[in-house]
Amino acid sequence: MALVETPGAPLSKAQLEEKLYGWDDSNQSNTIEVFIHSLRKKLGQGWIKNIRGLGYFIPKDTPKGLH
């Protein structure tokens, strides 16, 4: 997953879509939000953070099992 490749660096929704699907489309899709919600539900709320207006990231100080 793109977030694990760059811990601590926020990735925008467009960047995540590009990495996951290989396209840069301006369609309003909530696929990324649904995917992030699902991951947070499975991993716990502290694993994936959001900086409003910037994007999602995994903090550098996450437990070793994820990296």
N, C-alpha and C positions, 0 to 999 in steps of 0.2 A: 504494500500500500504506500502511496506517495507520502502520506504523513509520517510514516515510520522512517522513510529514507532521509528525511531532513528534520530531525527532532528540534524543536524550538523555533523553527522558521514557519511563519504562517503562510498558508496557501489559500488563495481566493477560490471561490466557487468555480469561476471560469478555469482557473489552473487545474483544479481537481477534475473537472469535466474533460479537459484536454488530455490529462494523464489517463483517466479511466476509459474514455470513449474515443479519443483521437479526433475530436472535433471541437471547434470553437463556434458555437451557435448561440445566438442571442435570444433563443426561445426561453420563455419563463418556465422553468422546470423545477420541481422541488425534489428531484431524485437525490441530490447530494444531501439535502436536509434530512430526508427519510433514512438514507444510508448512515449518516452521522448519528441520528437518533437511535437506530438499531444497534450500532456499535457501542454507544454510551450505555444502552440498556444491558448489553452483554458484558461489557468491561467495567462499568461503573462510571459515575459522572466525572471523576477527576482525571480520566485518561485523555480526553479530547477537549481542549479549551477553544474558546472563540474570542477573537478581538473584533468587536463590532466594526464593520466597514473594511476590515482587512482580510480576515479569513480564519480558518481553523488550523490548529497546531497541536502537537503532542509535546508537552513540556520535556525538557532535557533530563529532568530528575525523576522520570518514571522508573518503575522497577525493571531490572535487567531482563526479565522474561519477554518483554515486548520488543526490545531492540534486536 
